[in-house]
Amino acid sequence: MYERGKKARGVHMVVFALPTERDQVRLGITATRRIGGAVVRNRARRRIRELFRLHRTAWEPWTLDTVVNCRIGCSVVPWAELERDFLRCVEILKHRLGRHERQ
């Protein structure tokens, strides 16, 4: 996944995406101890899951396996800022995936 996929770095997350033949977009989330204790890590995961749910159609026309690595601050940054960061990463990945498919 990490070697073959595309990556977009944001301020509060790093998003990896790999096109698949499946008929759905899948999500994996990593939140290490480095960002905080269990409560902080779980909150970061919940926020990323909600972003993914709200913006699931942003990935179209691709079906992807997606992994989001949470960075420090992901669980406490204002929602609007986190959402902007996520959507920016999605746009970067869409650009990189589109460029890759044309080659």
VMD Tcl script that builds the backbone (N, CA, C; Angstrom):
set m [mol new atoms 309]
animate dup $m
set s [atomselect $m all]
$s set {name element resname resid chain x y z} {
  {N N MET 1 A 0.829 -1.192 0.000}
  {CA C MET 1 A 0.000 0.000 0.000}
  {C C MET 1 A 0.871 1.252 0.000}
  {N N TYR 2 A 1.770 1.359 0.951}
  {CA C TYR 2 A 2.578 2.569 1.072}
  {C C TYR 2 A 3.534 2.728 -0.119}
  {N N GLU 3 A 4.051 1.636 -0.635}
  {CA C GLU 3 A 5.014 1.709 -1.728}
  {C C GLU 3 A 4.341 1.975 -3.068}
  {N N ARG 4 A 3.189 1.345 -3.311}
  {CA C ARG 4 A 2.542 1.438 -4.620}
  {C C ARG 4 A 1.538 2.571 -4.721}
  {N N GLY 5 A 1.062 3.064 -3.603}
  {CA C GLY 5 A 0.031 4.100 -3.613}
  {C C GLY 5 A 0.601 5.501 -3.736}
  {N N LYS 6 A -0.286 6.463 -3.711}
  {CA C LYS 6 A 0.086 7.877 -3.757}
  {C C LYS 6 A -0.098 8.471 -2.364}
  {N N LYS 7 A 0.641 9.529 -2.083}
  {CA C LYS 7 A 0.630 10.128 -0.745}
  {C C LYS 7 A 0.421 11.631 -0.844}
  {N N ALA 8 A -0.353 12.154 0.123}
  {CA C ALA 8 A -0.527 13.606 0.251}
  {C C ALA 8 A -0.323 13.961 1.715}
  {N N ARG 9 A 0.569 14.896 1.972}
  {CA C ARG 9 A 0.842 15.337 3.341}
  {C C ARG 9 A 0.032 16.584 3.646}
  {N N GLY 10 A -0.657 16.527 4.762}
  {CA C GLY 10 A -1.362 17.695 5.252}
  {C C GLY 10 A -0.718 18.150 6.546}
  {N N VAL 11 A -1.253 19.187 7.137}
  {CA C VAL 11 A -0.741 19.700 8.401}
  {C C VAL 11 A -1.059 18.723 9.527}
  {N N HIS 12 A -2.259 18.154 9.515}
  {CA C HIS 12 A -2.725 17.318 10.622}
  {C C HIS 12 A -2.850 15.845 10.271}
  {N N MET 13 A -2.486 15.471 9.041}
  {CA C MET 13 A -2.608 14.074 8.619}
  {C C MET 13 A -1.771 13.834 7.376}
  {N N VAL 14 A -1.508 12.556 7.132}
  {CA C VAL 14 A -0.909 12.123 5.877}
  {C C VAL 14 A -1.885 11.097 5.308}
  {N N VAL 15 A -2.279 11.283 4.049}
  {CA C VAL 15 A -3.275 10.414 3.430}
  {C C VAL 15 A -2.610 9.630 2.306}
  {N N PHE 16 A -2.779 8.315 2.341}
  {CA C PHE 16 A -2.277 7.416 1.310}
  {C C PHE 16 A -3.475 6.825 0.577}
  {N N ALA 17 A -3.357 6.669 -0.740}
  {CA C ALA 17 A -4.449 6.095 -1.519}
  {C C ALA 17 A -3.899 5.157 -2.577}
  {N N LEU 18 A -4.588 4.044 -2.766}
  {CA C LEU 18 A -4.212 3.046 -3.753}
  {C C LEU 18 A -5.468 2.608 -4.500}
  {N N PRO 19 A -5.530 2.823 -5.823}
  {CA C PRO 19 A -6.700 2.381 -6.590}
  {C C PRO 19 A -6.859 0.862 -6.510}
  {N N THR 20 A -8.112 0.411 -6.433}
  {CA C THR 20 A -8.411 -1.020 -6.366}
  {C C THR 20 A -9.504 -1.367 -7.361}
  {N N GLU 21 A -9.751 -2.644 -7.510}
  {CA C GLU 21 A -10.823 -3.131 -8.377}
  {C C GLU 21 A -12.120 -3.314 -7.613}
  {N N ARG 22 A -12.115 -3.059 -6.320}
  {CA C ARG 22 A -13.336 -3.209 -5.514}
  {C C ARG 22 A -14.376 -2.183 -5.931}
  {N N ASP 23 A -15.591 -2.370 -5.466}
  {CA C ASP 23 A -16.658 -1.432 -5.799}
  {C C ASP 23 A -16.911 -0.428 -4.679}
  {N N GLN 24 A -15.971 -0.304 -3.757}
  {CA C GLN 24 A -16.144 0.628 -2.649}
  {C C GLN 24 A -14.802 1.225 -2.233}
  {N N VAL 25 A -14.880 2.347 -1.534}
  {CA C VAL 25 A -13.697 2.997 -0.974}
  {C C VAL 25 A -13.538 2.496 0.452}
  {N N ARG 26 A -12.323 2.053 0.800}
  {CA C ARG 26 A -12.079 1.565 2.161}
  {C C ARG 26 A -11.142 2.517 2.889}
  {N N LEU 27 A -11.285 2.543 4.219}
  {CA C LEU 27 A -10.515 3.462 5.048}
  {C C LEU 27 A -9.784 2.715 6.155}
  {N N GLY 28 A -8.533 3.081 6.345}
  {CA C GLY 28 A -7.751 2.631 7.492}
  {C C GLY 28 A -7.200 3.870 8.177}
  {N N ILE 29 A -7.120 3.833 9.492}
  {CA C ILE 29 A -6.632 4.999 10.239}
  {C C ILE 29 A -5.557 4.543 11.205}
  {N N THR 30 A -4.446 5.268 11.233}
  {CA C THR 30 A -3.419 5.009 12.230}
  {C C THR 30 A -3.272 6.239 13.103}
  {N N ALA 31 A -3.261 5.993 14.388}
  {CA C ALA 31 A -3.047 7.058 15.372}
  {C C ALA 31 A -2.112 6.472 16.430}
  {N N THR 32 A -0.865 6.880 16.390}
  {CA C THR 32 A 0.130 6.295 17.280}
  {C C THR 32 A 0.153 6.995 18.633}
  {N N ARG 33 A 0.838 6.391 19.574}
  {CA C ARG 33 A 0.974 6.974 20.914}
  {C C ARG 33 A 1.637 8.338 20.898}
  {N N ARG 34 A 2.347 8.591 19.837}
  {CA C ARG 34 A 3.049 9.866 19.720}
  {C C ARG 34 A 2.080 11.053 19.759}
  {N N ILE 35 A 0.835 10.850 19.290}
  {CA C ILE 35 A -0.114 11.973 19.284}
  {C C ILE 35 A -0.836 12.125 20.617}
  {N N GLY 36 A -0.737 11.122 21.489}
  {CA C GLY 36 A -1.366 11.240 22.801}
  {C C GLY 36 A -1.839 9.900 23.333}
  {N N GLY 37 A -2.532 9.961 24.454}
  {CA C GLY 37 A -3.061 8.766 25.089}
  {C C GLY 37 A -4.252 8.193 24.328}
  {N N ALA 38 A -4.864 7.175 24.911}
  {CA C ALA 38 A -5.954 6.463 24.249}
  {C C ALA 38 A -7.136 7.373 23.914}
  {N N VAL 39 A -7.469 8.272 24.825}
  {CA C VAL 39 A -8.603 9.170 24.595}
  {C C VAL 39 A -8.332 10.070 23.390}
  {N N VAL 40 A -7.141 10.618 23.314}
  {CA C VAL 40 A -6.754 11.503 22.211}
  {C C VAL 40 A -6.730 10.730 20.895}
  {N N ARG 41 A -6.154 9.536 20.900}
  {CA C ARG 41 A -6.083 8.728 19.679}
  {C C ARG 41 A -7.472 8.339 19.189}
  {N N ASN 42 A -8.352 7.955 20.099}
  {CA C ASN 42 A -9.709 7.572 19.706}
  {C C ASN 42 A -10.481 8.765 19.151}
  {N N ARG 43 A -10.290 9.922 19.740}
  {CA C ARG 43 A -10.970 11.130 19.239}
  {C C ARG 43 A -10.473 11.465 17.831}
  {N N ALA 44 A -9.182 11.345 17.612}
  {CA C ALA 44 A -8.629 11.606 16.279}
  {C C ALA 44 A -9.231 10.633 15.268}
  {N N ARG 45 A -9.310 9.361 15.621}
  {CA C ARG 45 A -9.894 8.362 14.721}
  {C C ARG 45 A -11.359 8.662 14.413}
  {N N ARG 46 A -12.119 9.039 15.429}
  {CA C ARG 46 A -13.543 9.362 15.222}
  {C C ARG 46 A -13.702 10.554 14.271}
  {N N ARG 47 A -12.861 11.548 14.434}
  {CA C ARG 47 A -12.943 12.736 13.586}
  {C C ARG 47 A -12.599 12.403 12.128}
  {N N ILE 48 A -11.571 11.596 11.931}
  {CA C ILE 48 A -11.196 11.198 10.568}
  {C C ILE 48 A -12.309 10.355 9.945}
  {N N ARG 49 A -12.863 9.433 10.708}
  {CA C ARG 49 A -13.962 8.602 10.215}
  {C C ARG 49 A -15.149 9.462 9.768}
  {N N GLU 50 A -15.464 10.492 10.555}
  {CA C GLU 50 A -16.577 11.383 10.210}
  {C C GLU 50 A -16.258 12.196 8.954}
  {N N LEU 51 A -15.036 12.679 8.820}
  {CA C LEU 51 A -14.640 13.384 7.600}
  {C C LEU 51 A -14.793 12.482 6.385}
  {N N PHE 52 A -14.349 11.259 6.527}
  {CA C PHE 52 A -14.429 10.288 5.445}
  {C C PHE 52 A -15.891 10.024 5.078}
  {N N ARG 53 A -16.739 9.893 6.082}
  {CA C ARG 53 A -18.159 9.625 5.847}
  {C C ARG 53 A -18.820 10.810 5.131}
  {N N LEU 54 A -18.525 12.022 5.591}
  {CA C LEU 54 A -19.130 13.207 5.005}
  {C C LEU 54 A -18.668 13.475 3.574}
  {N N HIS 55 A -17.441 13.108 3.269}
  {CA C HIS 55 A -16.851 13.434 1.965}
  {C C HIS 55 A -16.515 12.191 1.148}
  {N N ARG 56 A -17.270 11.136 1.335}
  {CA C ARG 56 A -17.026 9.883 0.610}
  {C C ARG 56 A -17.084 10.087 -0.905}
  {N N THR 57 A -17.981 10.940 -1.371}
  {CA C THR 57 A -18.116 11.157 -2.811}
  {C C THR 57 A -16.966 11.974 -3.397}
  {N N ALA 58 A -16.140 12.576 -2.552}
  {CA C ALA 58 A -15.008 13.373 -3.040}
  {C C ALA 58 A -13.995 12.512 -3.792}
  {N N TRP 59 A -14.009 11.204 -3.558}
  {CA C TRP 59 A -13.046 10.317 -4.197}
  {C C TRP 59 A -13.449 9.924 -5.614}
  {N N GLU 60 A -14.696 10.168 -5.986}
  {CA C GLU 60 A -15.165 9.717 -7.303}
  {C C GLU 60 A -14.307 10.318 -8.395}
  {N N PRO 61 A -13.999 9.624 -9.439}
  {CA C PRO 61 A -14.550 8.358 -9.907}
  {C C PRO 61 A -13.760 7.128 -9.460}
  {N N TRP 62 A -12.811 7.271 -8.545}
  {CA C TRP 62 A -11.971 6.153 -8.146}
  {C C TRP 62 A -12.575 5.361 -6.991}
  {N N THR 63 A -12.245 4.067 -6.966}
  {CA C THR 63 A -12.475 3.264 -5.764}
  {C C THR 63 A -11.086 2.983 -5.210}
  {N N LEU 64 A -10.884 3.347 -3.949}
  {CA C LEU 64 A -9.544 3.354 -3.374}
  {C C LEU 64 A -9.486 2.655 -2.035}
  {N N ASP 65 A -8.324 2.129 -1.739}
  {CA C ASP 65 A -7.982 1.782 -0.373}
  {C C ASP 65 A -7.243 2.998 0.162}
  {N N THR 66 A -7.700 3.513 1.283}
  {CA C THR 66 A -7.169 4.751 1.826}
  {C C THR 66 A -6.687 4.530 3.249}
  {N N VAL 67 A -5.528 5.083 3.582}
  {CA C VAL 67 A -5.009 5.047 4.951}
  {C C VAL 67 A -4.691 6.485 5.346}
  {N N VAL 68 A -5.175 6.874 6.519}
  {CA C VAL 68 A -4.894 8.207 7.052}
  {C C VAL 68 A -4.040 8.042 8.300}
  {N N ASN 69 A -2.865 8.641 8.280}
  {CA C ASN 69 A -2.000 8.671 9.452}
  {C C ASN 69 A -2.233 9.994 10.165}
  {N N CYS 70 A -2.737 9.939 11.390}
  {CA C CYS 70 A -3.018 11.152 12.164}
  {C C CYS 70 A -1.710 11.739 12.686}
  {N N ARG 71 A -1.646 13.049 12.692}
  {CA C ARG 71 A -0.506 13.759 13.256}
  {C C ARG 71 A -0.927 14.451 14.547}
  {N N ILE 72 A 0.061 14.929 15.268}
  {CA C ILE 72 A -0.205 15.645 16.519}
  {C C ILE 72 A -1.126 16.829 16.227}
  {N N GLY 73 A -2.144 16.998 17.042}
  {CA C GLY 73 A -3.091 18.093 16.877}
  {C C GLY 73 A -4.361 17.702 16.149}
  {N N CYS 74 A -4.380 16.541 15.542}
  {CA C CYS 74 A -5.538 16.080 14.774}
  {C C CYS 74 A -6.803 16.015 15.631}
  {N N SER 75 A -6.661 15.730 16.896}
  {CA C SER 75 A -7.832 15.565 17.756}
  {C C SER 75 A -8.312 16.873 18.381}
  {N N VAL 76 A -7.515 17.937 18.300}
  {CA C VAL 76 A -7.887 19.183 18.981}
  {C C VAL 76 A -8.051 20.386 18.049}
  {N N VAL 77 A -7.589 20.276 16.832}
  {CA C VAL 77 A -7.692 21.386 15.894}
  {C C VAL 77 A -9.179 21.655 15.599}
  {N N PRO 78 A -9.555 22.915 15.341}
  {CA C PRO 78 A -10.954 23.190 15.001}
  {C C PRO 78 A -11.411 22.363 13.793}
  {N N TRP 79 A -12.675 21.968 13.825}
  {CA C TRP 79 A -13.229 21.084 12.800}
  {C C TRP 79 A -13.032 21.659 11.398}
  {N N ALA 80 A -13.301 22.926 11.201}
  {CA C ALA 80 A -13.191 23.531 9.870}
  {C C ALA 80 A -11.767 23.428 9.325}
  {N N GLU 81 A -10.793 23.613 10.176}
  {CA C GLU 81 A -9.394 23.511 9.746}
  {C C GLU 81 A -9.034 22.073 9.375}
  {N N LEU 82 A -9.504 21.125 10.182}
  {CA C LEU 82 A -9.251 19.707 9.892}
  {C C LEU 82 A -9.911 19.309 8.573}
  {N N GLU 83 A -11.122 19.781 8.356}
  {CA C GLU 83 A -11.849 19.472 7.130}
  {C C GLU 83 A -11.134 20.055 5.911}
  {N N ARG 84 A -10.664 21.293 6.008}
  {CA C ARG 84 A -9.909 21.910 4.915}
  {C C ARG 84 A -8.649 21.110 4.601}
  {N N ASP 85 A -7.941 20.687 5.651}
  {CA C ASP 85 A -6.720 19.903 5.481}
  {C C ASP 85 A -7.018 18.587 4.768}
  {N N PHE 86 A -8.090 17.908 5.186}
  {CA C PHE 86 A -8.482 16.636 4.583}
  {C C PHE 86 A -8.841 16.831 3.107}
  {N N LEU 87 A -9.671 17.814 2.811}
  {CA C LEU 87 A -10.096 18.040 1.426}
  {C C LEU 87 A -8.930 18.463 0.542}
  {N N ARG 88 A -7.995 19.194 1.106}
  {CA C ARG 88 A -6.781 19.554 0.353}
  {C C ARG 88 A -5.993 18.297 -0.009}
  {N N CYS 89 A -5.847 17.391 0.941}
  {CA C CYS 89 A -5.152 16.121 0.683}
  {C C CYS 89 A -5.876 15.310 -0.383}
  {N N VAL 90 A -7.201 15.284 -0.325}
  {CA C VAL 90 A -7.993 14.563 -1.321}
  {C C VAL 90 A -7.748 15.149 -2.713}
  {N N GLU 91 A -7.752 16.469 -2.825}
  {CA C GLU 91 A -7.527 17.107 -4.125}
  {C C GLU 91 A -6.128 16.808 -4.663}
  {N N ILE 92 A -5.144 16.825 -3.796}
  {CA C ILE 92 A -3.772 16.491 -4.201}
  {C C ILE 92 A -3.719 15.059 -4.720}
  {N N LEU 93 A -4.352 14.139 -3.998}
  {CA C LEU 93 A -4.346 12.733 -4.421}
  {C C LEU 93 A -5.092 12.541 -5.733}
  {N N LYS 94 A -6.219 13.218 -5.904}
  {CA C LYS 94 A -6.956 13.101 -7.152}
  {C C LYS 94 A -6.097 13.579 -8.320}
  {N N HIS 95 A -5.370 14.657 -8.114}
  {CA C HIS 95 A -4.479 15.171 -9.154}
  {C C HIS 95 A -3.387 14.146 -9.463}
  {N N ARG 96 A -2.778 13.596 -8.431}
  {CA C ARG 96 A -1.692 12.626 -8.628}
  {C C ARG 96 A -2.205 11.334 -9.239}
  {N N LEU 97 A -3.364 10.889 -8.848}
  {CA C LEU 97 A -3.933 9.667 -9.421}
  {C C LEU 97 A -4.314 9.885 -10.872}
  {N N GLY 98 A -4.868 11.043 -11.186}
  {CA C GLY 98 A -5.236 11.349 -12.561}
  {C C GLY 98 A -4.039 11.414 -13.470}
  {N N ARG 99 A -2.975 12.028 -12.982}
  {CA C ARG 99 A -1.736 12.133 -13.749}
  {C C ARG 99 A -1.140 10.752 -13.980}
  {N N HIS 100 A -1.210 9.897 -12.957}
  {CA C HIS 100 A -0.645 8.551 -13.042}
  {C C HIS 100 A -1.409 7.703 -14.061}
  {N N GLU 101 A -2.722 7.838 -14.106}
  {CA C GLU 101 A -3.516 7.031 -15.022}
  {C C GLU 101 A -3.305 7.438 -16.471}
  {N N ARG 102 A -2.966 8.700 -16.730}
  {CA C ARG 102 A -2.763 9.163 -18.106}
  {C C ARG 102 A -1.439 8.680 -18.694}
  {N N GLN 103 A -0.509 8.286 -17.856}
  {CA C GLN 103 A 0.819 7.874 -18.340}
  {C C GLN 103 A 0.784 6.493 -18.932}
}
mol reanalyze $m
mol bondsrecalc $m
mol representation Tube
mol addrep $m
